Amino acid sequence: MPSTTSPSHRPQRTALVVGATGIAGSALLEHLTGEGLEVLALSRTPGAERAGVRWLSADLTSAESVAAVLAPEHPTHVFFTAWSRRDTEEENIEVNAGMVRSLLAALEGKDVTHVALLTGLKHYLGPFEAYGAGEMPDTPFHEEEPRLPVDNFYYAQEDELFAAAGAQGFTWSVHRAHTVIGHAVGNAMNIGLTLATQATLCRETGERFVFPGSETQWNALTDMTDAGLLAEHMLWSAVTPGAADRAFNIVNGDVFRWRWMWPKLAAYFGVEWEGFEGAPRPLEQAMAGRDEQWRALAQRHGLAEPRLDRMASWWHTDGDLGREIEVVADMGRSRDAGFTGYRRTLDCFTALFDRYRADRLIP
């Protein structure tokens, strides 16, 4: 029977983005507002003002704080992109699964129809403290692979999501991304801004742009996830009936080798480069003690961020490029369900670097 409700009187879809100042969260704000959704942006501290976005501040590790700030709100679609790094996986599970549990408890009895959870390929690789240990599924990774027999906060987050969905009646989706690149500052995992910072320092000092990772990563195939594409994928799953209650890999759709990519990144910045030579050369060691150097560089060029620790996450880039295993993900499940989004990773890098320059993050 046709609806008798006019379009202007149909309920407005309201999105709640959790972790809204992060790489994925920032991209979601752009995409969701562009699609006409009202957006609630939840983070510890508010971000920049944006049309169509209302900021909410809460400590995600405090159930009371989350419940208080969400009490008057009625989101229909929830996008969870937050995480908090801890020293051990046991602590990661306690804190990160707890954040999902607290959020979903605060939304019980409201009008939520779908919750999308961002995780990653550590679903297949294992957590940082057991990274690549033991027997992993063969590449490319497929969503139907069983969980590894190790503690993993991604699994704990999924279990909280599944339990709440069963009790509260909303649909869900899980999005397993690989090395997300996008526009954000001060994030724990940001390979795009980290490499831009490394190249900028190299250009200023005349040093070579050195690949910090392993021989395997230099030569093997890999892929990445653009934050804009991830945002498209998360909204697609939230409003597509055939995508409900499923876990999806989400990568750009192309593959590359770092031995091909690295010279192209160096060319963008106008620096000489070096590839893998004998052993990894981690950035945490190579870039140690550069804080004042960056501060002086930022002052000289009038840059927006003088703190090096907010520009670069050396440890994460070292971990990502230092793996001794090939990492690629299959996108067949999304393609079968109708998602056709694609990005060329080199174009994602150069567009991101252009944006960093426009925002005066790099000269």
C-alpha positions as CSV (number, residue, x, y, z in Angstrom):
1,M,0.0,0.0,0.0
2,P,1.5,3.4,-0.9
3,S,2.6,5.6,1.9
4,T,0.2,8.5,2.7
5,T,3.0,10.4,4.4
6,S,4.4,13.2,2.3
7,P,8.2,13.4,1.9
8,S,8.4,16.5,4.0
9,H,6.7,14.7,6.9
10,R,8.6,11.4,6.8
11,P,11.0,10.9,9.7
12,Q,14.5,12.5,9.2
13,R,17.4,10.1,9.3
14,T,19.8,11.2,11.9
15,A,23.3,9.8,12.0
16,L,25.5,9.5,15.1
17,V,29.2,9.3,14.3
18,V,31.2,8.0,17.3
19,G,34.9,9.0,17.1
20,A,34.0,12.0,14.9
21,T,37.4,13.7,15.0
22,G,39.3,10.6,13.7
23,I,40.3,9.8,10.1
24,A,37.2,7.7,9.5
25,G,34.9,9.8,11.5
26,S,35.9,13.0,9.8
27,A,35.3,11.5,6.4
28,L,31.9,10.3,7.6
29,L,30.9,13.8,8.6
30,E,31.7,15.0,5.1
31,H,29.9,12.2,3.4
32,L,26.8,12.0,5.6
33,T,26.1,15.8,5.5
34,G,26.6,15.7,1.7
35,E,23.9,13.0,1.5
36,G,21.5,15.2,3.5
37,L,21.5,13.5,6.8
38,E,21.4,15.3,10.1
39,V,24.6,14.4,12.0
40,L,25.5,14.1,15.6
41,A,29.2,14.0,16.1
42,L,30.4,12.4,19.3
43,S,34.0,12.8,20.6
44,R,35.9,13.7,23.7
45,T,36.4,17.2,22.4
46,P,34.4,19.0,19.7
47,G,35.9,19.4,16.2
48,A,35.5,22.3,13.8
49,E,32.0,23.7,13.2
50,R,30.4,22.3,10.1
51,A,26.9,22.9,8.6
52,G,24.6,20.0,9.4
53,V,26.7,18.7,12.3
54,R,26.0,19.1,16.0
55,W,28.9,18.2,18.3
56,L,28.4,16.1,21.5
57,S,31.2,15.7,24.0
58,A,31.6,12.6,26.2
59,D,34.3,10.4,27.6
60,L,33.6,7.1,25.7
61,T,35.3,5.1,28.5
62,S,32.7,6.3,31.0
63,A,29.2,4.7,30.6
64,E,27.7,7.5,32.7
65,S,29.2,10.2,30.5
66,V,27.9,8.5,27.3
67,A,24.4,7.9,28.8
68,A,24.1,11.5,30.0
69,V,25.0,13.1,26.6
70,L,22.9,10.7,24.6
71,A,19.8,10.8,26.8
72,P,18.0,13.5,24.8
73,E,19.2,12.3,21.4
74,H,17.4,10.0,18.9
75,P,19.8,8.8,16.1
76,T,18.5,6.4,13.6
77,H,21.9,5.2,12.2
78,V,25.0,4.8,14.3
79,F,28.6,4.7,12.9
80,F,31.2,3.6,15.5
81,T,34.8,4.4,14.5
82,A,36.4,5.1,17.9
83,W,39.2,3.2,19.6
84,S,41.5,3.7,22.5
85,R,45.0,2.2,22.4
86,R,46.1,0.3,25.5
87,D,49.4,-1.5,26.5
88,T,47.9,-5.1,26.4
89,E,45.2,-6.8,24.4
90,E,43.5,-7.7,27.7
91,E,43.2,-3.9,28.4
92,N,42.2,-3.2,24.8
93,I,39.3,-5.7,25.1
94,E,38.2,-4.2,28.4
95,V,38.3,-0.6,27.2
96,N,37.2,-0.9,23.6
97,A,34.5,-3.5,24.0
98,G,33.3,-1.5,27.0
99,M,32.9,1.6,24.8
100,V,30.7,-0.3,22.4
101,R,28.7,-1.8,25.2
102,S,28.2,1.6,26.9
103,L,27.2,3.3,23.7
104,L,24.6,0.7,22.7
105,A,23.2,0.6,26.3
106,A,22.7,4.3,26.1
107,L,20.7,3.9,22.9
108,E,18.4,1.2,24.1
109,G,14.8,2.0,23.7
110,K,15.5,4.7,21.0
111,D,14.9,4.7,17.3
112,V,18.1,3.1,16.1
113,T,17.7,1.0,12.9
114,H,21.3,0.2,12.1
115,V,24.7,0.2,13.7
116,A,27.9,0.1,11.6
117,L,31.1,-0.9,13.4
118,L,34.6,-0.1,12.0
119,T,37.3,-2.7,12.7
120,G,40.2,-3.8,10.5
121,L,42.3,-6.6,9.1
122,K,43.8,-7.4,12.5
123,H,40.6,-9.6,12.5
124,Y,42.7,-11.9,10.3
125,L,46.2,-10.9,11.5
126,G,45.7,-10.9,15.2
127,P,46.2,-8.1,17.7
128,F,49.4,-6.0,17.8
129,E,50.9,-8.1,20.6
130,A,50.4,-11.3,18.6
131,Y,50.7,-9.7,15.1
132,G,51.1,-12.3,12.4
133,A,51.8,-15.0,14.9
134,G,50.4,-18.5,14.4
135,E,48.5,-19.8,11.4
136,M,46.5,-17.1,9.5
137,P,44.1,-17.5,6.6
138,D,45.6,-17.4,3.2
139,T,45.5,-14.1,1.3
140,P,43.4,-12.5,0.0
141,F,41.4,-12.4,3.3
142,H,37.7,-13.4,3.0
143,E,35.1,-12.5,5.5
144,E,33.9,-16.0,6.2
145,E,37.3,-17.1,7.7
146,P,36.9,-18.3,11.3
147,R,38.3,-16.2,14.1
148,L,41.9,-16.8,15.2
149,P,42.3,-18.6,18.6
150,V,43.7,-15.5,20.3
151,D,42.3,-12.6,22.3
152,N,41.3,-9.7,20.0
153,F,39.4,-6.6,20.9
154,Y,37.7,-6.6,17.4
155,Y,36.1,-9.9,18.3
156,A,34.9,-8.6,21.6
157,Q,33.5,-5.5,20.0
158,E,31.6,-7.6,17.5
159,D,30.2,-9.7,20.3
160,E,28.9,-6.6,22.0
161,L,27.3,-5.5,18.7
162,F,25.7,-8.9,18.0
163,A,24.3,-9.1,21.5
164,A,22.8,-5.6,21.5
165,A,21.3,-6.1,18.0
166,G,19.6,-9.3,19.1
167,A,18.2,-7.6,22.2
168,Q,17.3,-4.2,20.7
169,G,16.2,-5.2,17.1
170,F,18.5,-3.1,15.0
171,T,20.5,-4.4,12.0
172,W,24.3,-4.2,12.0
173,S,27.4,-4.2,9.7
174,V,31.1,-4.6,10.4
175,H,33.6,-2.9,8.2
176,R,37.2,-4.4,8.1
177,A,39.4,-1.8,6.6
178,H,43.1,-2.0,5.8
179,T,45.4,1.0,6.6
180,V,42.9,3.9,6.3
181,I,44.3,7.1,4.8
182,G,42.4,10.4,5.2
183,H,42.4,13.9,6.6
184,A,42.8,14.2,10.4
185,V,45.5,15.4,12.8
186,G,46.6,14.0,16.1
187,N,45.5,10.4,15.5
188,A,47.2,7.3,16.7
189,M,47.2,5.5,13.3
190,N,47.7,7.9,10.3
191,I,50.2,6.6,7.7
192,G,49.2,9.4,5.2
193,L,50.2,12.3,7.5
194,T,53.1,10.3,8.9
195,L,54.7,9.8,5.4
196,A,54.0,13.4,4.4
197,T,55.8,14.5,7.6
198,Q,58.7,12.2,7.0
199,A,59.1,13.5,3.4
200,T,58.8,17.1,4.5
201,L,61.6,16.6,7.1
202,C,63.7,14.9,4.4
203,R,63.3,17.7,2.0
204,E,64.2,20.3,4.6
205,T,67.4,18.5,5.6
206,G,68.4,17.0,2.3
207,E,68.0,13.5,3.6
208,R,66.8,10.6,1.5
209,F,63.2,9.5,1.8
210,V,63.9,6.0,3.3
211,F,61.5,3.1,3.2
212,P,61.3,2.0,6.8
213,G,59.7,-1.4,6.4
214,S,60.5,-5.0,5.6
215,E,61.7,-6.7,2.5
216,T,58.3,-8.5,2.4
217,Q,56.3,-5.3,2.4
218,W,58.7,-3.7,-0.2
219,N,58.1,-6.5,-2.7
220,A,54.7,-8.1,-1.9
221,L,51.3,-6.9,-3.0
222,T,49.2,-4.9,-0.6
223,D,46.2,-2.6,-0.6
224,M,44.8,0.3,1.4
225,T,41.5,2.0,2.3
226,D,40.6,5.6,1.5
227,A,38.6,7.2,4.3
228,G,36.1,8.7,1.8
229,L,35.4,5.3,0.3
230,L,35.1,3.8,3.8
231,A,32.4,6.4,4.5
232,E,30.5,5.6,1.4
233,H,30.7,1.9,2.3
234,M,29.4,2.4,5.8
235,L,26.4,4.5,4.7
236,W,25.7,2.0,1.9
237,S,25.5,-0.9,4.3
238,A,23.3,1.1,6.7
239,V,20.6,1.8,4.1
240,T,20.9,-1.3,1.8
241,P,18.6,-4.2,3.0
242,G,20.8,-6.8,1.3
243,A,23.9,-5.6,3.3
244,A,22.3,-5.9,6.7
245,D,23.8,-8.2,9.4
246,R,27.0,-8.9,7.6
247,A,30.7,-8.3,7.9
248,F,32.6,-6.7,5.0
249,N,36.2,-6.1,4.0
250,I,36.6,-2.6,2.6
251,V,39.6,-1.7,0.6
252,N,40.2,0.6,-2.4
253,G,40.0,-2.2,-5.0
254,D,43.4,-1.8,-6.5
255,V,46.7,-3.5,-5.4
256,F,50.2,-2.2,-5.5
257,R,53.8,-2.9,-4.3
258,W,55.6,-0.4,-2.2
259,R,58.6,-0.7,-4.5
260,W,56.3,0.9,-7.1
261,M,54.6,3.3,-4.8
262,W,57.5,4.7,-2.9
263,P,59.3,6.4,-5.8
264,K,56.0,8.1,-6.8
265,L,55.5,9.5,-3.3
266,A,59.1,10.7,-3.3
267,A,58.5,12.4,-6.7
268,Y,55.5,14.3,-5.3
269,F,57.7,15.8,-2.6
270,G,60.7,16.3,-4.8
271,V,63.0,14.2,-2.6
272,E,65.5,11.4,-3.4
273,W,64.5,8.0,-2.1
274,E,65.9,4.7,-0.9
275,G,64.0,1.4,-0.8
276,F,64.6,-1.7,1.3
277,E,68.3,-2.3,1.9
278,G,69.2,-5.3,4.0
279,A,66.9,-4.7,7.1
280,P,64.0,-2.5,8.2
281,R,65.0,1.1,9.2
282,P,62.1,2.0,11.6
283,L,60.9,5.6,11.7
284,E,60.7,5.6,15.5
285,Q,64.5,5.4,15.6
286,A,65.2,7.5,12.5
287,M,62.9,10.3,13.5
288,A,63.6,10.4,17.2
289,G,64.5,13.8,18.7
290,R,63.1,15.8,15.7
291,D,60.5,17.7,17.7
292,E,62.3,21.0,17.8
293,Q,63.3,20.6,14.2
294,W,59.7,20.3,13.2
295,R,58.7,23.2,15.4
296,A,61.3,25.4,13.7
297,L,60.2,24.2,10.3
298,A,56.5,24.9,11.1
299,Q,57.4,28.4,12.3
300,R,59.5,29.1,9.2
301,H,56.7,28.0,6.8
302,G,53.7,29.3,8.9
303,L,52.3,25.8,9.4
304,A,49.2,25.1,11.4
305,E,50.6,22.3,13.6
306,P,53.9,22.8,15.3
307,R,53.7,19.6,17.4
308,L,55.4,16.6,15.7
309,D,53.6,14.1,17.9
310,R,50.3,15.3,16.4
311,M,51.6,15.0,12.9
312,A,53.2,11.6,12.8
313,S,52.4,8.2,14.3
314,W,55.9,6.6,13.7
315,W,55.1,3.4,15.6
316,H,52.0,2.6,13.6
317,T,53.7,3.2,10.2
318,D,56.6,1.1,11.3
319,G,54.2,-1.7,12.3
320,D,52.3,-1.5,9.1
321,L,55.3,-1.4,6.8
322,G,57.4,-3.8,8.8
323,R,55.1,-6.8,8.5
324,E,56.7,-10.0,7.2
325,I,53.5,-11.2,5.5
326,E,51.5,-10.2,2.5
327,V,48.3,-8.5,3.4
328,V,45.5,-8.1,0.8
329,A,41.7,-8.3,1.2
330,D,39.0,-9.6,-1.0
331,M,36.0,-7.4,-1.8
332,G,33.7,-10.0,-3.4
333,R,31.1,-10.0,-0.7
334,S,30.5,-6.2,-1.1
335,R,30.5,-6.5,-4.9
336,D,27.9,-9.3,-4.8
337,A,25.7,-7.1,-2.6
338,G,26.0,-4.2,-5.0
339,F,28.7,-1.9,-3.7
340,T,30.8,-0.7,-6.7
341,G,33.0,2.0,-5.0
342,Y,36.6,2.1,-6.0
343,R,39.7,4.3,-5.5
344,R,43.2,4.3,-7.0
345,T,45.5,4.4,-4.0
346,L,48.2,6.6,-5.6
347,D,45.5,9.2,-6.4
348,C,44.3,9.0,-2.8
349,F,47.8,9.8,-1.5
350,T,48.4,12.7,-3.8
351,A,44.9,14.2,-3.2
352,L,45.5,13.9,0.5
353,F,48.9,15.6,0.3
354,D,47.3,18.4,-1.7
355,R,44.8,18.9,1.0
356,Y,47.5,18.9,3.7
357,R,49.2,21.6,1.8
358,A,46.0,23.6,1.4
359,D,45.4,23.4,5.2
360,R,49.0,24.5,5.9
361,L,49.9,21.2,7.6
362,I,52.9,20.7,5.3
363,P,54.7,23.4,3.2
